[in-house]
Amino acid sequence: MDEVFVRRDLIEPRRLRALSGKSDVAGFLQLGSHLGAIALSTFALYLTWGSIWCVPAFMIQGMLINFLYAGQHEMSHWTVFKTKKLNEFFGRLFGFVLFYPRDFDQIQHFAHHRHTQDWNQDGELLRAPYTLCAYLLWFFGPTYWYTRIMRILRFACSVVDETYVPERRKADLIREARWHVLGYVAIAAISIAVGSAAALIYWLAPMIAMKFTHQLQNTIEHLGLEHSDNILENTRSTKTNALMRWLCWNMQYHTAHHAFPGVPFHKLPQLHAAMFTESGVEPQQMGYLAFQRAVIRALSAGKSEADYPNERAWIDSKSSVAGAPVNG
């Protein structure tokens, strides 16, 4: 998944080639720090379980696990490690943990990059327009987890009806889903046999409960922008701090990533600077809380996504306010 989806004149080709170099060292530094943080939060949760202090430990644990998807996402692009097999190994591991099988994620995400904001072909946009209720159910996790779990079960039963999945890949997705189901059943059986709630306490419960923290990033990247093939107008970057950039593997530089998805995560700050800061071009960009306020305001009073035009942004990143609906 290394195609270029925007004009090359946004950055000098020689500089782009330099930024596209992958590094096992950079990959292990990021991966090691993220997994190390999970190890520490797991230990903290163990030490504090049964006291009030387990609440912050539980919340941190859930955030760290959910943001493993940032790593899986980059591994699906083969950009975390120079050694390709490392991308596949850790990508599959994270996909198992997150109920998001790697092969499916790659296929769906490739369709998303190829057809960003296309209602009929974007692999991550094949859904009904959001109402406020639908948005909040997705944001806080109930419909998110239901969709993920039911998709694995459906694939395991040989039902793959996503239009963006090539016929030749359906067998791969079915086999992958069956391995996932087998793994989950094995963990459940072992937990019951030994009378342990460890998988629930340290993995499933915090991951499910804290999904909304990761949805802050998922929802800001494209929602409310125009449905066109212009990467500079259909993708949004995020204003945030260094801690969040570490947690999200620099995916807040999302416009730069969509323009040149072959550039590894650790070079995205330099790519963003070259494309925008140095050239004086301003991408669509907002902060997490300003965006959420704008979405809730735009979908209030019975409005839905369908009430806003496709050809222009209905959440204006520059002014942080919702645009006018189609019908007034």
BALOBA-1460 file (C-alpha; in Angstrom, 3 decimals):
// residues 328
<rec num="1" residu="m" x="0.000" y="0.000" z="0.000"/>
<rec num="2" residu="d" x="2.578" y="2.520" z="-1.140"/>
<rec num="3" residu="e" x="0.773" y="4.437" z="-3.855"/>
<rec num="4" residu="v" x="0.741" y="8.234" z="-3.963"/>
<rec num="5" residu="f" x="-2.734" y="9.757" z="-3.679"/>
<rec num="6" residu="v" x="-1.968" y="13.454" z="-4.142"/>
<rec num="7" residu="r" x="0.133" y="15.608" z="-6.479"/>
<rec num="8" residu="r" x="3.867" y="15.104" z="-6.185"/>
<rec num="9" residu="d" x="4.509" y="18.842" z="-6.483"/>
<rec num="10" residu="l" x="3.642" y="19.196" z="-2.788"/>
<rec num="11" residu="i" x="7.134" y="17.917" z="-1.988"/>
<rec num="12" residu="e" x="10.360" y="17.564" z="-3.903"/>
<rec num="13" residu="p" x="10.791" y="13.937" z="-5.126"/>
<rec num="14" residu="r" x="14.300" y="13.588" z="-3.723"/>
<rec num="15" residu="r" x="13.113" y="14.664" z="-0.298"/>
<rec num="16" residu="l" x="10.147" y="12.310" z="-0.482"/>
<rec num="17" residu="r" x="12.482" y="9.398" z="-1.240"/>
<rec num="18" residu="a" x="14.612" y="10.302" z="1.782"/>
<rec num="19" residu="l" x="11.552" y="10.401" z="4.029"/>
<rec num="20" residu="s" x="10.316" y="7.033" z="2.754"/>
<rec num="21" residu="g" x="13.181" y="5.037" z="4.261"/>
<rec num="22" residu="k" x="12.057" y="2.425" z="6.810"/>
<rec num="23" residu="s" x="13.924" y="1.474" z="9.978"/>
<rec num="24" residu="d" x="13.758" y="-1.580" z="12.237"/>
<rec num="25" residu="v" x="15.359" y="0.479" z="15.016"/>
<rec num="26" residu="a" x="12.707" y="3.211" z="14.864"/>
<rec num="27" residu="g" x="10.012" y="0.545" z="14.709"/>
<rec num="28" residu="f" x="11.264" y="-1.300" z="17.775"/>
<rec num="29" residu="l" x="11.687" y="1.942" z="19.742"/>
<rec num="30" residu="q" x="8.033" y="2.844" z="19.187"/>
<rec num="31" residu="l" x="6.746" y="-0.703" z="19.602"/>
<rec num="32" residu="g" x="8.867" y="-1.318" z="22.679"/>
<rec num="33" residu="s" x="7.768" y="1.882" z="24.383"/>
<rec num="34" residu="h" x="4.092" y="1.141" z="23.706"/>
<rec num="35" residu="l" x="4.283" y="-2.475" z="24.899"/>
<rec num="36" residu="g" x="6.413" y="-1.387" z="27.844"/>
<rec num="37" residu="a" x="3.746" y="1.123" z="28.838"/>
<rec num="38" residu="i" x="1.117" y="-1.641" z="28.678"/>
<rec num="39" residu="a" x="3.302" y="-3.852" z="30.889"/>
<rec num="40" residu="l" x="3.559" y="-1.054" z="33.460"/>
<rec num="41" residu="s" x="-0.176" y="-0.298" z="33.406"/>
<rec num="42" residu="t" x="-0.938" y="-4.029" z="33.729"/>
<rec num="43" residu="f" x="1.292" y="-4.221" z="36.806"/>
<rec num="44" residu="a" x="-0.311" y="-1.078" z="38.224"/>
<rec num="45" residu="l" x="-3.768" y="-2.552" z="37.669"/>
<rec num="46" residu="y" x="-2.675" y="-5.756" z="39.396"/>
<rec num="47" residu="l" x="-1.307" y="-3.860" z="42.409"/>
<rec num="48" residu="t" x="-4.334" y="-1.584" z="42.776"/>
<rec num="49" residu="w" x="-7.139" y="-4.028" z="41.980"/>
<rec num="50" residu="g" x="-9.867" y="-3.727" z="44.601"/>
<rec num="51" residu="s" x="-8.980" y="-0.165" z="45.549"/>
<rec num="52" residu="i" x="-10.050" y="3.195" z="44.144"/>
<rec num="53" residu="w" x="-6.649" y="3.494" z="42.482"/>
<rec num="54" residu="c" x="-7.509" y="0.706" z="40.075"/>
<rec num="55" residu="v" x="-9.814" y="3.138" z="38.216"/>
<rec num="56" residu="p" x="-7.053" y="5.303" z="36.662"/>
<rec num="57" residu="a" x="-4.933" y="2.192" z="36.064"/>
<rec num="58" residu="f" x="-7.911" y="0.530" z="34.313"/>
<rec num="59" residu="m" x="-8.482" y="3.608" z="32.153"/>
<rec num="60" residu="i" x="-4.829" y="3.893" z="31.136"/>
<rec num="61" residu="q" x="-4.728" y="0.177" z="30.347"/>
<rec num="62" residu="g" x="-7.752" y="0.485" z="28.078"/>
<rec num="63" residu="m" x="-6.353" y="3.513" z="26.255"/>
<rec num="64" residu="l" x="-2.994" y="1.858" z="25.633"/>
<rec num="65" residu="i" x="-4.573" y="-1.337" z="24.306"/>
<rec num="66" residu="n" x="-6.982" y="0.489" z="21.990"/>
<rec num="67" residu="f" x="-4.218" y="2.628" z="20.536"/>
<rec num="68" residu="l" x="-2.360" y="-0.513" z="19.509"/>
<rec num="69" residu="y" x="-4.458" y="-0.080" z="16.384"/>
<rec num="70" residu="a" x="-2.198" y="2.823" z="15.438"/>
<rec num="71" residu="g" x="0.619" y="0.305" z="15.248"/>
<rec num="72" residu="q" x="-1.504" y="-2.266" z="13.416"/>
<rec num="73" residu="h" x="-2.509" y="0.401" z="10.923"/>
<rec num="74" residu="e" x="1.110" y="1.272" z="10.194"/>
<rec num="75" residu="m" x="2.062" y="-2.398" z="9.953"/>
<rec num="76" residu="s" x="-0.718" y="-2.866" z="7.407"/>
<rec num="77" residu="h" x="1.154" y="-0.252" z="5.355"/>
<rec num="78" residu="w" x="4.394" y="-2.253" z="5.925"/>
<rec num="79" residu="t" x="6.080" y="0.921" z="7.232"/>
<rec num="80" residu="v" x="6.909" y="0.199" z="10.887"/>
<rec num="81" residu="f" x="9.795" y="-2.173" z="10.176"/>
<rec num="82" residu="k" x="12.157" y="-2.485" z="7.245"/>
<rec num="83" residu="t" x="11.952" y="-6.253" z="7.775"/>
<rec num="84" residu="k" x="8.576" y="-7.130" z="6.258"/>
<rec num="85" residu="k" x="7.970" y="-10.264" z="8.325"/>
<rec num="86" residu="l" x="8.057" y="-8.171" z="11.514"/>
<rec num="87" residu="n" x="5.234" y="-5.998" z="10.174"/>
<rec num="88" residu="e" x="3.166" y="-9.095" z="9.487"/>
<rec num="89" residu="f" x="3.876" y="-10.840" z="12.792"/>
<rec num="90" residu="f" x="3.052" y="-7.899" z="15.046"/>
<rec num="91" residu="g" x="0.211" y="-6.772" z="12.768"/>
<rec num="92" residu="r" x="-1.469" y="-10.159" z="13.164"/>
<rec num="93" residu="l" x="-0.855" y="-10.161" z="16.913"/>
<rec num="94" residu="f" x="-2.413" y="-6.724" z="17.348"/>
<rec num="95" residu="g" x="-5.283" y="-7.662" z="15.050"/>
<rec num="96" residu="f" x="-6.065" y="-10.642" z="17.288"/>
<rec num="97" residu="v" x="-5.983" y="-8.523" z="20.438"/>
<rec num="98" residu="l" x="-8.224" y="-5.844" z="18.909"/>
<rec num="99" residu="f" x="-10.758" y="-8.153" z="17.180"/>
<rec num="100" residu="y" x="-9.605" y="-6.635" z="13.885"/>
<rec num="101" residu="p" x="-7.986" y="-9.369" z="11.731"/>
<rec num="102" residu="r" x="-4.981" y="-8.119" z="9.777"/>
<rec num="103" residu="d" x="-5.892" y="-9.395" z="6.297"/>
<rec num="104" residu="f" x="-9.329" y="-7.829" z="6.491"/>
<rec num="105" residu="d" x="-7.916" y="-4.593" z="7.889"/>
<rec num="106" residu="q" x="-5.484" y="-4.343" z="4.988"/>
<rec num="107" residu="i" x="-8.161" y="-4.928" z="2.350"/>
<rec num="108" residu="q" x="-10.639" y="-2.535" z="3.940"/>
<rec num="109" residu="h" x="-7.998" y="0.109" z="4.553"/>
<rec num="110" residu="f" x="-6.634" y="-0.078" z="1.017"/>
<rec num="111" residu="a" x="-10.155" y="0.597" z="-0.288"/>
<rec num="112" residu="h" x="-10.308" y="3.530" z="2.141"/>
<rec num="113" residu="h" x="-7.089" y="5.018" z="0.760"/>
<rec num="114" residu="r" x="-8.021" y="4.425" z="-2.864"/>
<rec num="115" residu="h" x="-11.545" y="5.843" z="-2.503"/>
<rec num="116" residu="t" x="-11.416" y="8.187" z="0.494"/>
<rec num="117" residu="q" x="-14.838" y="9.694" z="1.277"/>
<rec num="118" residu="d" x="-16.555" y="7.839" z="-1.583"/>
<rec num="119" residu="w" x="-19.823" y="6.590" z="-0.069"/>
<rec num="120" residu="n" x="-19.900" y="3.587" z="-2.413"/>
<rec num="121" residu="q" x="-16.274" y="2.420" z="-2.392"/>
<rec num="122" residu="d" x="-14.475" y="3.676" z="0.725"/>
<rec num="123" residu="g" x="-14.048" y="0.524" z="2.816"/>
<rec num="124" residu="e" x="-14.421" y="2.494" z="6.055"/>
<rec num="125" residu="l" x="-17.446" y="4.524" z="4.955"/>
<rec num="126" residu="l" x="-19.953" y="1.857" z="3.951"/>
<rec num="127" residu="r" x="-22.548" y="2.774" z="6.572"/>
<rec num="128" residu="a" x="-25.728" y="4.794" z="6.956"/>
<rec num="129" residu="p" x="-25.291" y="8.549" z="7.535"/>
<rec num="130" residu="y" x="-24.845" y="9.333" z="11.207"/>
<rec num="131" residu="t" x="-27.633" y="10.613" z="13.392"/>
<rec num="132" residu="l" x="-26.565" y="11.882" z="16.815"/>
<rec num="133" residu="c" x="-27.668" y="8.622" z="18.426"/>
<rec num="134" residu="a" x="-25.850" y="6.473" z="15.849"/>
<rec num="135" residu="y" x="-22.726" y="8.587" z="16.207"/>
<rec num="136" residu="l" x="-22.662" y="8.328" z="19.997"/>
<rec num="137" residu="l" x="-23.251" y="4.564" z="19.908"/>
<rec num="138" residu="w" x="-20.277" y="4.239" z="17.560"/>
<rec num="139" residu="f" x="-18.140" y="6.702" z="19.517"/>
<rec num="140" residu="f" x="-18.625" y="5.016" z="22.896"/>
<rec num="141" residu="g" x="-18.273" y="1.519" z="21.457"/>
<rec num="142" residu="p" x="-21.511" y="-0.529" z="21.504"/>
<rec num="143" residu="t" x="-22.020" y="-0.605" z="17.744"/>
<rec num="144" residu="y" x="-18.264" y="-0.600" z="17.093"/>
<rec num="145" residu="w" x="-17.672" y="-3.807" z="19.065"/>
<rec num="146" residu="y" x="-20.859" y="-5.441" z="17.791"/>
<rec num="147" residu="t" x="-19.738" y="-4.821" z="14.209"/>
<rec num="148" residu="r" x="-16.232" y="-6.161" z="14.815"/>
<rec num="149" residu="i" x="-17.328" y="-9.334" z="16.603"/>
<rec num="150" residu="m" x="-20.187" y="-10.152" z="14.240"/>
<rec num="151" residu="r" x="-17.938" y="-9.667" z="11.217"/>
<rec num="152" residu="i" x="-15.446" y="-12.234" z="12.525"/>
<rec num="153" residu="l" x="-18.259" y="-14.709" z="13.211"/>
<rec num="154" residu="r" x="-19.813" y="-14.037" z="9.813"/>
<rec num="155" residu="f" x="-16.512" y="-14.566" z="8.013"/>
<rec num="156" residu="a" x="-15.900" y="-17.758" z="10.015"/>
<rec num="157" residu="c" x="-19.246" y="-18.990" z="8.637"/>
<rec num="158" residu="s" x="-18.001" y="-18.263" z="5.074"/>
<rec num="159" residu="v" x="-20.190" y="-15.175" z="4.609"/>
<rec num="160" residu="v" x="-18.076" y="-12.395" z="3.076"/>
<rec num="161" residu="d" x="-20.297" y="-9.895" z="1.289"/>
<rec num="162" residu="e" x="-18.229" y="-6.693" z="1.460"/>
<rec num="163" residu="t" x="-18.148" y="-5.294" z="-2.078"/>
<rec num="164" residu="y" x="-14.552" y="-4.078" z="-1.802"/>
<rec num="165" residu="v" x="-13.190" y="-7.559" z="-0.987"/>
<rec num="166" residu="p" x="-11.745" y="-9.222" z="-4.129"/>
<rec num="167" residu="e" x="-13.122" y="-12.683" z="-4.791"/>
<rec num="168" residu="r" x="-9.631" y="-14.179" z="-4.664"/>
<rec num="169" residu="r" x="-9.138" y="-12.897" z="-1.076"/>
<rec num="170" residu="k" x="-12.346" y="-14.221" z="0.456"/>
<rec num="171" residu="a" x="-10.798" y="-17.593" z="1.340"/>
<rec num="172" residu="d" x="-8.011" y="-15.776" z="3.194"/>
<rec num="173" residu="l" x="-10.515" y="-13.817" z="5.274"/>
<rec num="174" residu="i" x="-12.531" y="-16.929" z="6.087"/>
<rec num="175" residu="r" x="-9.434" y="-18.819" z="7.202"/>
<rec num="176" residu="e" x="-8.190" y="-15.831" z="9.208"/>
<rec num="177" residu="a" x="-11.550" y="-15.426" z="10.993"/>
<rec num="178" residu="r" x="-11.632" y="-19.115" z="11.909"/>
<rec num="179" residu="w" x="-8.166" y="-18.883" z="13.455"/>
<rec num="180" residu="h" x="-9.339" y="-15.879" z="15.457"/>
<rec num="181" residu="v" x="-12.441" y="-17.684" z="16.711"/>
<rec num="182" residu="l" x="-10.349" y="-20.705" z="17.636"/>
<rec num="183" residu="g" x="-7.947" y="-18.487" z="19.571"/>
<rec num="184" residu="y" x="-10.719" y="-16.681" z="21.461"/>
<rec num="185" residu="v" x="-12.430" y="-19.966" z="22.344"/>
<rec num="186" residu="a" x="-9.126" y="-21.375" z="23.586"/>
<rec num="187" residu="i" x="-8.536" y="-18.358" z="25.839"/>
<rec num="188" residu="a" x="-12.082" y="-18.597" z="27.195"/>
<rec num="189" residu="a" x="-11.745" y="-22.352" z="27.829"/>
<rec num="190" residu="i" x="-8.407" y="-21.972" z="29.614"/>
<rec num="191" residu="s" x="-9.735" y="-19.092" z="31.715"/>
<rec num="192" residu="i" x="-12.734" y="-21.159" z="32.817"/>
<rec num="193" residu="a" x="-10.618" y="-24.260" z="33.442"/>
<rec num="194" residu="v" x="-8.154" y="-22.483" z="35.722"/>
<rec num="195" residu="g" x="-10.745" y="-20.143" z="37.237"/>
<rec num="196" residu="s" x="-8.933" y="-17.003" z="36.090"/>
<rec num="197" residu="a" x="-10.473" y="-13.632" z="35.180"/>
<rec num="198" residu="a" x="-7.123" y="-12.231" z="33.998"/>
<rec num="199" residu="a" x="-8.164" y="-11.982" z="30.333"/>
<rec num="200" residu="l" x="-11.263" y="-10.048" z="31.346"/>
<rec num="201" residu="i" x="-9.564" y="-7.741" z="33.853"/>
<rec num="202" residu="y" x="-6.367" y="-6.912" z="31.964"/>
<rec num="203" residu="w" x="-7.579" y="-7.119" z="28.353"/>
<rec num="204" residu="l" x="-11.260" y="-7.287" z="27.422"/>
<rec num="205" residu="a" x="-12.924" y="-5.051" z="30.016"/>
<rec num="206" residu="p" x="-10.515" y="-2.085" z="29.776"/>
<rec num="207" residu="m" x="-10.301" y="-2.360" z="25.991"/>
<rec num="208" residu="i" x="-14.073" y="-2.367" z="25.525"/>
<rec num="209" residu="a" x="-14.813" y="0.300" z="28.143"/>
<rec num="210" residu="m" x="-12.171" y="2.741" z="26.919"/>
<rec num="211" residu="k" x="-12.855" y="2.497" z="23.196"/>
<rec num="212" residu="f" x="-14.097" y="6.084" z="23.153"/>
<rec num="213" residu="t" x="-10.556" y="7.376" z="23.739"/>
<rec num="214" residu="h" x="-9.413" y="5.847" z="20.447"/>
<rec num="215" residu="q" x="-12.570" y="7.008" z="18.703"/>
<rec num="216" residu="l" x="-11.400" y="10.578" z="19.297"/>
<rec num="217" residu="q" x="-8.801" y="9.889" z="16.608"/>
<rec num="218" residu="n" x="-10.876" y="7.619" z="14.399"/>
<rec num="219" residu="t" x="-13.752" y="10.068" z="14.016"/>
<rec num="220" residu="i" x="-11.750" y="13.263" z="13.457"/>
<rec num="221" residu="e" x="-9.825" y="12.083" z="10.396"/>
<rec num="222" residu="h" x="-12.554" y="12.459" z="7.728"/>
<rec num="223" residu="l" x="-15.986" y="13.072" z="9.212"/>
<rec num="224" residu="g" x="-17.597" y="16.344" z="8.152"/>
<rec num="225" residu="l" x="-15.265" y="16.949" z="5.212"/>
<rec num="226" residu="e" x="-16.166" y="17.030" z="1.542"/>
<rec num="227" residu="h" x="-16.734" y="13.811" z="-0.356"/>
<rec num="228" residu="s" x="-14.252" y="14.425" z="-3.136"/>
<rec num="229" residu="d" x="-10.990" y="12.887" z="-4.345"/>
<rec num="230" residu="n" x="-8.948" y="15.857" z="-3.102"/>
<rec num="231" residu="i" x="-6.794" y="14.622" z="-0.209"/>
<rec num="232" residu="l" x="-6.238" y="18.187" z="0.976"/>
<rec num="233" residu="e" x="-9.988" y="18.634" z="1.463"/>
<rec num="234" residu="n" x="-11.263" y="15.160" z="2.398"/>
<rec num="235" residu="t" x="-8.750" y="14.391" z="5.163"/>
<rec num="236" residu="r" x="-8.137" y="16.179" z="8.453"/>
<rec num="237" residu="s" x="-4.999" y="16.422" z="10.586"/>
<rec num="238" residu="t" x="-5.194" y="16.831" z="14.352"/>
<rec num="239" residu="k" x="-3.799" y="19.516" z="16.636"/>
<rec num="240" residu="t" x="-2.595" y="17.807" z="19.799"/>
<rec num="241" residu="n" x="0.361" y="17.262" z="22.130"/>
<rec num="242" residu="a" x="3.483" y="15.100" z="22.019"/>
<rec num="243" residu="l" x="2.040" y="12.433" z="24.331"/>
<rec num="244" residu="m" x="-0.962" y="11.877" z="22.075"/>
<rec num="245" residu="r" x="1.268" y="11.815" z="19.003"/>
<rec num="246" residu="w" x="3.346" y="9.069" z="20.627"/>
<rec num="247" residu="l" x="0.220" y="7.137" z="21.611"/>
<rec num="248" residu="c" x="-1.159" y="7.377" z="18.071"/>
<rec num="249" residu="w" x="2.127" y="6.676" z="16.290"/>
<rec num="250" residu="n" x="2.001" y="10.158" z="14.672"/>
<rec num="251" residu="m" x="-1.256" y="9.405" z="12.869"/>
<rec num="252" residu="q" x="-2.433" y="12.921" z="13.732"/>
<rec num="253" residu="y" x="-0.456" y="13.996" z="10.655"/>
<rec num="254" residu="h" x="-3.231" y="12.334" z="8.729"/>
<rec num="255" residu="t" x="-3.317" y="14.483" z="5.605"/>
<rec num="256" residu="a" x="0.387" y="13.884" z="5.043"/>
<rec num="257" residu="h" x="-0.159" y="10.159" z="5.623"/>
<rec num="258" residu="h" x="-2.986" y="9.983" z="3.090"/>
<rec num="259" residu="a" x="-0.942" y="11.923" z="0.555"/>
<rec num="260" residu="f" x="2.068" y="9.600" z="0.843"/>
<rec num="261" residu="p" x="1.128" y="6.431" z="2.781"/>
<rec num="262" residu="g" x="4.514" y="4.857" z="2.078"/>
<rec num="263" residu="v" x="6.263" y="7.293" z="4.434"/>
<rec num="264" residu="p" x="6.805" y="5.583" z="7.828"/>
<rec num="265" residu="f" x="5.162" y="6.900" z="10.987"/>
<rec num="266" residu="h" x="8.368" y="8.301" z="12.487"/>
<rec num="267" residu="k" x="8.925" y="10.537" z="9.451"/>
<rec num="268" residu="l" x="5.399" y="11.977" z="9.311"/>
<rec num="269" residu="p" x="6.278" y="15.140" z="11.300"/>
<rec num="270" residu="q" x="8.963" y="15.977" z="8.732"/>
<rec num="271" residu="l" x="6.608" y="15.153" z="5.852"/>
<rec num="272" residu="h" x="3.911" y="17.385" z="7.333"/>
<rec num="273" residu="a" x="6.434" y="20.202" z="7.745"/>
<rec num="274" residu="a" x="7.638" y="19.843" z="4.154"/>
<rec num="275" residu="m" x="4.113" y="19.734" z="2.695"/>
<rec num="276" residu="f" x="2.484" y="22.402" z="4.824"/>
<rec num="277" residu="t" x="4.563" y="24.360" z="7.346"/>
<rec num="278" residu="e" x="7.411" y="25.214" z="4.963"/>
<rec num="279" residu="s" x="5.173" y="25.878" z="1.971"/>
<rec num="280" residu="g" x="2.567" y="27.967" z="3.798"/>
<rec num="281" residu="v" x="-0.238" y="25.598" z="2.769"/>
<rec num="282" residu="e" x="-2.835" y="25.005" z="5.498"/>
<rec num="283" residu="p" x="-4.425" y="21.553" z="5.737"/>
<rec num="284" residu="q" x="-7.796" y="20.830" z="7.262"/>
<rec num="285" residu="q" x="-6.905" y="20.673" z="10.967"/>
<rec num="286" residu="m" x="-8.698" y="20.695" z="14.336"/>
<rec num="287" residu="g" x="-8.271" y="19.704" z="17.967"/>
<rec num="288" residu="y" x="-10.062" y="16.700" z="19.453"/>
<rec num="289" residu="l" x="-12.489" y="18.533" z="21.723"/>
<rec num="290" residu="a" x="-13.311" y="21.287" z="19.234"/>
<rec num="291" residu="f" x="-14.159" y="18.628" z="16.665"/>
<rec num="292" residu="q" x="-16.403" y="16.637" z="19.013"/>
<rec num="293" residu="r" x="-18.274" y="19.788" z="20.007"/>
<rec num="294" residu="a" x="-18.791" y="20.626" z="16.336"/>
<rec num="295" residu="v" x="-20.084" y="17.137" z="15.495"/>
<rec num="296" residu="i" x="-22.557" y="17.068" z="18.388"/>
<rec num="297" residu="r" x="-23.770" y="20.565" z="17.514"/>
<rec num="298" residu="a" x="-24.149" y="19.645" z="13.836"/>
<rec num="299" residu="l" x="-26.120" y="16.468" z="14.584"/>
<rec num="300" residu="s" x="-28.348" y="18.029" z="17.246"/>
<rec num="301" residu="a" x="-31.975" y="19.079" z="16.745"/>
<rec num="302" residu="g" x="-32.769" y="15.955" z="14.739"/>
<rec num="303" residu="k" x="-30.209" y="16.544" z="11.989"/>
<rec num="304" residu="s" x="-28.127" y="13.783" z="10.409"/>
<rec num="305" residu="e" x="-25.175" y="13.589" z="8.048"/>
<rec num="306" residu="a" x="-27.662" y="13.345" z="5.184"/>
<rec num="307" residu="d" x="-28.772" y="16.925" z="5.884"/>
<rec num="308" residu="y" x="-25.360" y="18.292" z="4.900"/>
<rec num="309" residu="p" x="-23.858" y="18.655" z="1.421"/>
<rec num="310" residu="n" x="-21.322" y="16.169" z="0.095"/>
<rec num="311" residu="e" x="-19.476" y="18.704" z="-2.042"/>
<rec num="312" residu="r" x="-18.212" y="20.860" z="0.828"/>
<rec num="313" residu="a" x="-17.174" y="20.504" z="4.458"/>
<rec num="314" residu="w" x="-19.965" y="20.710" z="6.998"/>
<rec num="315" residu="i" x="-17.495" y="20.898" z="9.842"/>
<rec num="316" residu="d" x="-15.256" y="23.813" z="8.982"/>
<rec num="317" residu="s" x="-11.817" y="23.019" z="10.321"/>
<rec num="318" residu="k" x="-10.673" y="26.615" z="10.127"/>
<rec num="319" residu="s" x="-13.498" y="28.070" z="12.198"/>
<rec num="320" residu="s" x="-14.422" y="24.886" z="14.132"/>
<rec num="321" residu="v" x="-18.114" y="25.328" z="13.415"/>
<rec num="322" residu="a" x="-20.586" y="23.233" z="11.493"/>
<rec num="323" residu="g" x="-21.528" y="24.290" z="8.015"/>
<rec num="324" residu="a" x="-25.075" y="24.938" z="6.894"/>
<rec num="325" residu="p" x="-27.253" y="21.870" z="6.274"/>
<rec num="326" residu="v" x="-28.632" y="21.176" z="2.831"/>
<rec num="327" residu="n" x="-32.162" y="21.975" z="3.923"/>
<rec num="328" residu="g" x="-31.484" y="25.163" z="5.812"/>
